[in-house]
Amino acid sequence: MNKKLEKATFAGGCFWCMVKPFDQWDGVHAVISGYTGGKVANPTYEQVKSGATGHLEAVEITYDPSLISYETILDLYWPQIDPTDDGGQFHDRGDSYRTAIFYHTTEQKELAEASKKKIEESGKFQKPIVTRILPAAPFYPAEDDHQDFYKKNPEEYQADRRKSGRDEFIKEHWTEDSKH
């Protein structure tokens, strides 16, 4: 049987914190940390972090749509972020940490826009939803030490999550949705 795999790309602040929420689901084949949306080919972490390249830290998810739908992946994405913060995410500040959904197909664009509208209409947030929905751009995998960071460096990963304020925000704003 020949499976047709698809890609989903999301920026949600520090990519270290964006791998684990997707990595453990049936149908997800890979979650790669990297950079997208910028103007330089093959940027380095230092270049992206400086803000000079225009890239966002992001994750590229390769998945089997017969086992996990794009809608489910969107439902996993939103509760990982503060969709009202246009200056970064949690303690990570700057344009490279902004949120975005990068769509690969017209269907993904429509589903992403519908999911954003649902969040906007939910009344969950007092401020506007600023997460952008953009066409997929070239995706450049990050350096090896950034891949699967939560597995390779569990103590540092947990310390960074605690320090960031991400978990408190998720608990406060996404309680019923964050039980995935």
C-alpha positions as a LaTeX table, in Angstrom:
\begin{tabular}{lrrr}
\hline
Residue & $x$ (\AA) & $y$ (\AA) & $z$ (\AA) \\
\hline
Met1 & 0.00 & 0.00 & 0.00 \\
Asn2 & 1.42 & 3.37 & $-1.05$ \\
Lys3 & 0.61 & 6.05 & 1.51 \\
Lys4 & 0.32 & 9.66 & 0.39 \\
Leu5 & 2.01 & 11.81 & 3.00 \\
Glu6 & 1.30 & 15.52 & 3.37 \\
Lys7 & 3.05 & 18.41 & 5.08 \\
Ala8 & 1.81 & 20.96 & 7.61 \\
Thr9 & 3.99 & 23.89 & 8.67 \\
Phe10 & 3.49 & 26.02 & 11.77 \\
Ala11 & 5.39 & 28.79 & 13.54 \\
Gly12 & 4.63 & 28.97 & 17.23 \\
Gly13 & 7.55 & 30.65 & 18.90 \\
Cys14 & 10.55 & 28.60 & 19.95 \\
Phe15 & 10.54 & 25.47 & 17.82 \\
Trp16 & 11.81 & 23.38 & 20.74 \\
Cys17 & 8.35 & 23.63 & 22.30 \\
Met18 & 6.49 & 22.95 & 19.06 \\
Val19 & 7.77 & 19.43 & 18.32 \\
Lys20 & 6.45 & 17.32 & 21.19 \\
Pro21 & 2.75 & 18.33 & 20.85 \\
Phe22 & 2.68 & 16.82 & 17.33 \\
Asp23 & 5.37 & 14.17 & 17.57 \\
Gln24 & 3.41 & 11.64 & 19.59 \\
Trp25 & 0.33 & 11.17 & 17.39 \\
Asp26 & $-0.45$ & 8.21 & 15.17 \\
Gly27 & $-0.08$ & 9.24 & 11.57 \\
Val28 & 2.64 & 11.81 & 12.24 \\
His29 & 5.78 & 10.56 & 10.52 \\
Ala30 & 8.18 & 13.41 & 11.29 \\
Val31 & 8.33 & 16.80 & 12.99 \\
Ile32 & 11.32 & 18.84 & 11.86 \\
Ser33 & 12.45 & 22.09 & 13.50 \\
Gly34 & 13.51 & 24.74 & 11.02 \\
Tyr35 & 13.13 & 28.13 & 9.46 \\
Thr36 & 10.65 & 29.43 & 6.89 \\
Gly37 & 9.20 & 32.62 & 5.48 \\
Gly38 & 12.46 & 34.51 & 5.05 \\
Lys39 & 14.63 & 35.84 & 2.27 \\
Val40 & 17.93 & 33.97 & 2.77 \\
Ala41 & 18.62 & 30.41 & 1.61 \\
Asn42 & 19.85 & 27.97 & 4.26 \\
Pro43 & 19.96 & 30.41 & 7.18 \\
Thr44 & 21.69 & 29.56 & 10.44 \\
Tyr45 & 20.11 & 29.75 & 13.86 \\
Glu46 & 22.19 & 32.82 & 14.67 \\
Gln47 & 21.10 & 34.58 & 11.45 \\
Val48 & 17.42 & 33.83 & 12.09 \\
Lys49 & 17.59 & 34.83 & 15.74 \\
Ser50 & 19.18 & 38.17 & 14.76 \\
Gly51 & 16.00 & 38.98 & 12.82 \\
Ala52 & 17.96 & 39.86 & 9.68 \\
Thr53 & 16.65 & 37.04 & 7.47 \\
Gly54 & 12.90 & 37.42 & 7.95 \\
His55 & 12.49 & 33.73 & 8.84 \\
Leu56 & 10.28 & 32.37 & 11.58 \\
Glu57 & 11.24 & 29.42 & 13.74 \\
Ala58 & 8.80 & 26.73 & 12.65 \\
Val59 & 8.05 & 23.04 & 12.54 \\
Glu60 & 7.34 & 21.03 & 9.41 \\
Ile61 & 5.09 & 18.07 & 10.11 \\
Thr62 & 4.94 & 15.14 & 7.70 \\
Tyr63 & 1.75 & 13.20 & 8.26 \\
Asp64 & $-0.54$ & 10.56 & 6.80 \\
Pro65 & $-3.96$ & 12.20 & 6.26 \\
Ser66 & $-5.65$ & 8.79 & 6.37 \\
Leu67 & $-4.58$ & 8.51 & 10.03 \\
Ile68 & $-4.62$ & 12.12 & 11.26 \\
Ser69 & $-6.48$ & 14.97 & 9.60 \\
Tyr70 & $-5.20$ & 18.48 & 8.97 \\
Glu71 & $-8.13$ & 19.69 & 11.11 \\
Thr72 & $-6.82$ & 17.62 & 14.03 \\
Ile73 & $-3.34$ & 19.04 & 13.51 \\
Leu74 & $-4.80$ & 22.57 & 13.55 \\
Asp75 & $-6.66$ & 21.68 & 16.76 \\
Leu76 & $-3.31$ & 20.63 & 18.26 \\
Tyr77 & $-1.56$ & 23.80 & 17.05 \\
Trp78 & $-3.75$ & 26.56 & 18.45 \\
Pro79 & $-3.50$ & 25.54 & 22.15 \\
Gln80 & 0.31 & 25.67 & 21.96 \\
Ile81 & 0.45 & 29.43 & 21.31 \\
Asp82 & $-0.72$ & 32.87 & 22.34 \\
Pro83 & $-2.42$ & 33.86 & 19.08 \\
Thr84 & $-2.76$ & 37.48 & 20.25 \\
Asp85 & 0.97 & 38.21 & 20.65 \\
Asp86 & 2.58 & 39.75 & 17.56 \\
Gly87 & 5.95 & 40.39 & 19.22 \\
Gly88 & 7.01 & 36.78 & 19.74 \\
Gln89 & 5.85 & 34.03 & 22.05 \\
Phe90 & 6.11 & 34.05 & 25.81 \\
His91 & 9.69 & 34.89 & 26.87 \\
Asp92 & 11.00 & 34.56 & 23.31 \\
Arg93 & 10.71 & 38.00 & 21.76 \\
Gly94 & 11.26 & 39.17 & 18.19 \\
Asp95 & 9.89 & 38.58 & 14.72 \\
Ser96 & 11.46 & 35.12 & 14.37 \\
Tyr97 & 9.20 & 33.92 & 17.21 \\
Arg98 & 5.90 & 35.17 & 15.76 \\
Thr99 & 3.08 & 32.76 & 15.01 \\
Ala100 & 1.92 & 31.67 & 11.56 \\
Ile101 & 0.25 & 28.84 & 9.73 \\
Phe102 & 1.93 & 28.11 & 6.40 \\
Tyr103 & $-0.52$ & 26.35 & 4.08 \\
His104 & 0.58 & 23.91 & 1.38 \\
Thr105 & $-2.76$ & 23.58 & $-0.43$ \\
Thr106 & $-5.91$ & 25.61 & $-1.00$ \\
Glu107 & $-7.76$ & 23.19 & 1.28 \\
Gln108 & $-5.25$ & 23.80 & 4.09 \\
Lys109 & $-5.66$ & 27.56 & 3.61 \\
Glu110 & $-9.46$ & 27.30 & 3.87 \\
Leu111 & $-9.27$ & 25.03 & 6.93 \\
Ala112 & $-6.71$ & 27.30 & 8.62 \\
Glu113 & $-8.84$ & 30.39 & 7.97 \\
Ala114 & $-11.94$ & 28.61 & 9.31 \\
Ser115 & $-10.08$ & 27.51 & 12.45 \\
Lys116 & $-8.78$ & 31.06 & 13.01 \\
Lys117 & $-12.29$ & 32.45 & 12.62 \\
Lys118 & $-13.56$ & 29.92 & 15.15 \\
Ile119 & $-10.91$ & 31.09 & 17.66 \\
Glu120 & $-11.78$ & 34.74 & 16.95 \\
Glu121 & $-15.49$ & 34.07 & 17.53 \\
Ser122 & $-14.95$ & 31.92 & 20.62 \\
Gly123 & $-14.59$ & 34.89 & 22.96 \\
Lys124 & $-11.57$ & 33.18 & 24.52 \\
Phe125 & $-9.36$ & 36.23 & 23.90 \\
Gln126 & $-9.98$ & 39.94 & 24.45 \\
Lys127 & $-7.28$ & 40.99 & 21.97 \\
Pro128 & $-7.31$ & 40.33 & 18.20 \\
Ile129 & $-5.95$ & 37.06 & 16.83 \\
Val130 & $-2.74$ & 38.01 & 15.01 \\
Thr131 & $-1.52$ & 34.58 & 13.86 \\
Arg132 & $-0.91$ & 34.93 & 10.15 \\
Ile133 & $-1.99$ & 32.43 & 7.50 \\
Leu134 & 0.59 & 32.44 & 4.72 \\
Pro135 & 1.52 & 30.35 & 1.68 \\
Ala136 & 4.19 & 27.77 & 2.43 \\
Ala137 & 7.68 & 29.06 & 1.69 \\
Pro138 & 10.95 & 27.16 & 1.41 \\
Phe139 & 11.59 & 25.33 & 4.68 \\
Tyr140 & 15.15 & 24.92 & 5.93 \\
Pro141 & 15.77 & 22.32 & 8.65 \\
Ala142 & 17.53 & 23.73 & 11.70 \\
Glu143 & 20.89 & 22.46 & 12.87 \\
Asp144 & 20.97 & 18.91 & 14.32 \\
Asp145 & 21.22 & 20.08 & 17.94 \\
His146 & 17.77 & 21.70 & 17.56 \\
Gln147 & 16.08 & 18.53 & 16.26 \\
Asp148 & 14.06 & 16.49 & 18.80 \\
Phe149 & 15.36 & 18.81 & 21.51 \\
Tyr150 & 12.80 & 17.61 & 24.05 \\
Lys151 & 14.12 & 14.03 & 23.68 \\
Lys152 & 17.84 & 14.84 & 23.57 \\
Asn153 & 17.84 & 17.46 & 26.36 \\
Pro154 & 14.82 & 16.75 & 28.57 \\
Glu155 & 16.03 & 18.75 & 31.57 \\
Glu156 & 16.90 & 21.86 & 29.54 \\
Tyr157 & 13.65 & 21.51 & 27.59 \\
Gln158 & 11.55 & 21.37 & 30.77 \\
Ala159 & 13.48 & 24.27 & 32.35 \\
Asp160 & 12.96 & 26.40 & 29.24 \\
Arg161 & 9.23 & 25.60 & 29.17 \\
Arg162 & 8.88 & 26.51 & 32.85 \\
Lys163 & 10.80 & 29.76 & 32.42 \\
Ser164 & 8.88 & 30.74 & 29.27 \\
Gly165 & 5.40 & 31.01 & 30.80 \\
Arg166 & 3.98 & 28.90 & 27.95 \\
Asp167 & 2.46 & 26.22 & 30.18 \\
Glu168 & 0.76 & 28.74 & 32.46 \\
Phe169 & $-0.73$ & 30.51 & 29.45 \\
Ile170 & $-1.96$ & 27.23 & 27.98 \\
Lys171 & $-3.55$ & 26.23 & 31.28 \\
Glu172 & $-5.24$ & 29.62 & 31.69 \\
His173 & $-6.51$ & 30.11 & 28.13 \\
Trp174 & $-6.87$ & 26.69 & 26.56 \\
Thr175 & $-7.92$ & 24.50 & 29.50 \\
Glu176 & $-10.59$ & 22.40 & 27.84 \\
Asp177 & $-8.71$ & 22.34 & 24.52 \\
Ser178 & $-5.28$ & 21.54 & 25.92 \\
Lys179 & $-6.19$ & 18.09 & 27.19 \\
His180 & $-5.20$ & 16.48 & 23.86 \\
\hline
\end{tabular}
